């Protein structure tokens, strides 16, 4: 028997929520804010980091300033790439949730069309008694109606 397909809306929704939180945190860090301490913003965006290292007459300071700007830009690009990957993951999870819901609706419609019972049923019992002069027959008819 082939393995079953398991579609767990709760886990997918939780994954999507956590992924979106990571995206928000990454964008906060890129903007220079500490996502763990939003009441006290610190710093600058990584791609705008500057260092005052003695001015143009101090070659080591100029090199250090250039290196800080280069590394800050590289970090910003890396975070931007990660945020883009998480955005694609969020879209994929959203589509997966929608496809799962659509498949469930199609399955229910098909089951109702061909007369298959659904998971919830209403049961109606009908008792009929007919009497003959020689014997008595009790007939119990049980009908199940699919919603």
Rosetta blueprint (number, residue, H / E / L):
1 X L
2 X L
3 X L
4 X L
5 X L
6 X L
7 X L
8 X L
9 X H
10 X H
11 X H
12 X H
13 X H
14 X H
15 X H
16 X H
17 X H
18 X H
19 X H
20 X H
21 X H
22 X H
23 X H
24 X H
25 X H
26 X H
27 X H
28 X H
29 X H
30 X H
31 X H
32 X L
33 X L
34 X L
35 X L
36 X L
37 X L
38 X L
39 X L
40 X L
41 X L
42 X L
43 X L
44 X L
45 X L
46 X H
47 X H
48 X H
49 X L
50 X L
51 X L
52 X L
53 X L
54 X L
55 X L
56 X L
57 X L
58 X L
59 X H
60 X H
61 X H
62 X H
63 X H
64 X H
65 X H
66 X H
67 X H
68 X H
69 X H
70 X H
71 X H
72 X H
73 X H
74 X H
75 X H
76 X H
77 X H
78 X H
79 X H
80 X H
81 X H
82 X H
83 X H
84 X H
85 X H
86 X H
87 X H
88 X H
89 X H
90 X H
91 X H
92 X H
93 X H
94 X H
95 X H
96 X H
97 X H
98 X H
99 X H
100 X H
101 X H
102 X H
103 X H
104 X H
105 X H
106 X H
107 X H
108 X H
109 X H
110 X H
111 X H
112 X H
113 X H
114 X H
115 X L
116 X L
117 X L
118 X L
119 X L
120 X L
121 X E
122 X E
123 X E
124 X E
125 X E
126 X E
127 X E
128 X E
129 X E
130 X E
131 X E
132 X L
133 X L
134 X L
135 X L
136 X E
137 X E
138 X E
139 X E
140 X E
141 X E
142 X E
143 X E
144 X E
145 X E
146 X E
147 X L
